[in-house]
């Protein structure tokens, strides 16, 4: 049986069916991401002073990924326009560019951004012990300037075995610049370029530490929402790439040869999904990387 | 009209049609460049102190909404769509606003640990 109205429009709706289908799906996606974004708002509003970190993510890398996603949105719409003009060759190249953009985005996320987080540690200092680590926290100056206090010391954990060793008395942390020079005004604002941990190693007594772990989803409400939202977004990018791959392979050329409008409609529908994924990222990027 | 018309079956009219799509292609590229520029602006503005963090968040969300609006209107062709799609989206908008409204209410009755 042939599926009706894949190419021609249905008289009562004025649309071909897949277009209604994708919009209903996107409507449900709005609710899905809406739920997660409202959880983000909820968690952020509820965060106490100093609990919501700033400047932990690599801004140039995030900006690059944003640009890549925007460019892929352009190439996919150009791919569709090329099909409308019956230029299959141009379509093929634009689609390939879109797929490459999607793959680069995922690659940066999975092989560069995420793994770094699991190698980076943060030790929350007990409130009563914060005075002892004033040289790393710089809270006197922050209080004078009306800035939120620092409650954790972050960097590279040099003695990882101390996490499990009950006899170990202290953690040795290769400090991030913000804790190495907490009173430097340069460290009051998040940095634009990524600054690696310094050579300055701080010894922090275990009994002064409320909790220490890597920057995984377990670390804080910030990282929990970061991994959930970027993870779900990444899954969408992967889904889009797989669909585009199918549209790009020779199997889809047969659809084009049978009826070019059919392939154009398929590309339009998957393109709508792709633009939606881009649209979500437009909000994710400032919320997690910049603010 | 925002969308290129459906392709004509008449070869004589085809040339004119292809020209129409070509105009749209230019617009898509311009929108892409605008979006890239806005991304740069978003990053730059995040390093400008607007007084409070709330103000900075407000400005960034405003720019993001503008960008999202461009994507939706031009790339997703919402500037000129069929009525049924708008109806679906009005429903969605209503419910998603309700969702955020509930979160907003929680701000007045915060969770106490």
Boltz contact constraints between the chains, C-beta under 6 A:
constraints:
  - contact:
      token1: [A, 13]
      token2: [B, 84]
      max_distance: 6.0
  - contact:
      token1: [A, 14]
      token2: [B, 82]
      max_distance: 6.0
  - contact:
      token1: [A, 15]
      token2: [B, 82]
      max_distance: 6.0
  - contact:
      token1: [A, 23]
      token2: [B, 85]
      max_distance: 6.0
  - contact:
      token1: [A, 23]
      token2: [B, 88]
      max_distance: 6.0
  - contact:
      token1: [A, 27]
      token2: [B, 88]
      max_distance: 6.0
  - contact:
      token1: [A, 27]
      token2: [B, 92]
      max_distance: 6.0
  - contact:
      token1: [A, 30]
      token2: [B, 92]
      max_distance: 6.0
  - contact:
      token1: [A, 30]
      token2: [B, 96]
      max_distance: 6.0
  - contact:
      token1: [A, 34]
      token2: [B, 96]
      max_distance: 6.0
  - contact:
      token1: [A, 34]
      token2: [B, 99]
      max_distance: 6.0
  - contact:
      token1: [A, 38]
      token2: [B, 99]
      max_distance: 6.0
  - contact:
      token1: [A, 38]
      token2: [B, 100]
      max_distance: 6.0
  - contact:
      token1: [A, 38]
      token2: [B, 103]
      max_distance: 6.0
  - contact:
      token1: [A, 41]
      token2: [B, 103]
      max_distance: 6.0
  - contact:
      token1: [A, 42]
      token2: [B, 103]
      max_distance: 6.0
  - contact:
      token1: [A, 42]
      token2: [B, 106]
      max_distance: 6.0
  - contact:
      token1: [A, 45]
      token2: [B, 107]
      max_distance: 6.0
  - contact:
      token1: [A, 46]
      token2: [B, 110]
      max_distance: 6.0
  - contact:
      token1: [A, 46]
      token2: [B, 111]
      max_distance: 6.0
  - contact:
      token1: [A, 63]
      token2: [B, 43]
      max_distance: 6.0
  - contact:
      token1: [A, 66]
      token2: [B, 39]
      max_distance: 6.0
  - contact:
      token1: [A, 67]
      token2: [B, 36]
      max_distance: 6.0
  - contact:
      token1: [A, 70]
      token2: [B, 35]
      max_distance: 6.0
  - contact:
      token1: [A, 70]
      token2: [B, 36]
      max_distance: 6.0
  - contact:
      token1: [A, 73]
      token2: [B, 75]
      max_distance: 6.0
  - contact:
      token1: [A, 74]
      token2: [B, 28]
      max_distance: 6.0
  - contact:
      token1: [A, 74]
      token2: [B, 32]
      max_distance: 6.0
  - contact:
      token1: [A, 77]
      token2: [B, 28]
      max_distance: 6.0
  - contact:
      token1: [A, 77]
      token2: [B, 75]
      max_distance: 6.0
  - contact:
      token1: [A, 81]
      token2: [B, 21]
      max_distance: 6.0
  - contact:
      token1: [A, 81]
      token2: [B, 25]
      max_distance: 6.0
  - contact:
      token1: [A, 84]
      token2: [B, 4]
      max_distance: 6.0
  - contact:
      token1: [A, 84]
      token2: [B, 21]
      max_distance: 6.0
  - contact:
      token1: [A, 85]
      token2: [B, 18]
      max_distance: 6.0
  - contact:
      token1: [A, 85]
      token2: [B, 21]
      max_distance: 6.0
  - contact:
      token1: [A, 272]
      token2: [B, 76]
      max_distance: 6.0
  - contact:
      token1: [A, 275]
      token2: [B, 71]
      max_distance: 6.0
  - contact:
      token1: [A, 275]
      token2: [B, 75]
      max_distance: 6.0
  - contact:
      token1: [A, 275]
      token2: [B, 76]
      max_distance: 6.0
  - contact:
      token1: [A, 278]
      token2: [B, 71]
      max_distance: 6.0
  - contact:
      token1: [A, 279]
      token2: [B, 68]
      max_distance: 6.0
  - contact:
      token1: [A, 279]
      token2: [B, 71]
      max_distance: 6.0
  - contact:
      token1: [A, 282]
      token2: [B, 64]
      max_distance: 6.0
  - contact:
      token1: [A, 282]
      token2: [B, 67]
      max_distance: 6.0
  - contact:
      token1: [A, 282]
      token2: [B, 68]
      max_distance: 6.0
  - contact:
      token1: [A, 283]
      token2: [B, 64]
      max_distance: 6.0
  - contact:
      token1: [A, 286]
      token2: [B, 42]
      max_distance: 6.0
  - contact:
      token1: [A, 286]
      token2: [B, 60]
      max_distance: 6.0
  - contact:
      token1: [A, 286]
      token2: [B, 64]
      max_distance: 6.0
  - contact:
      token1: [A, 290]
      token2: [B, 46]
      max_distance: 6.0
  - contact:
      token1: [A, 291]
      token2: [B, 57]
      max_distance: 6.0
  - contact:
      token1: [A, 291]
      token2: [B, 60]
      max_distance: 6.0
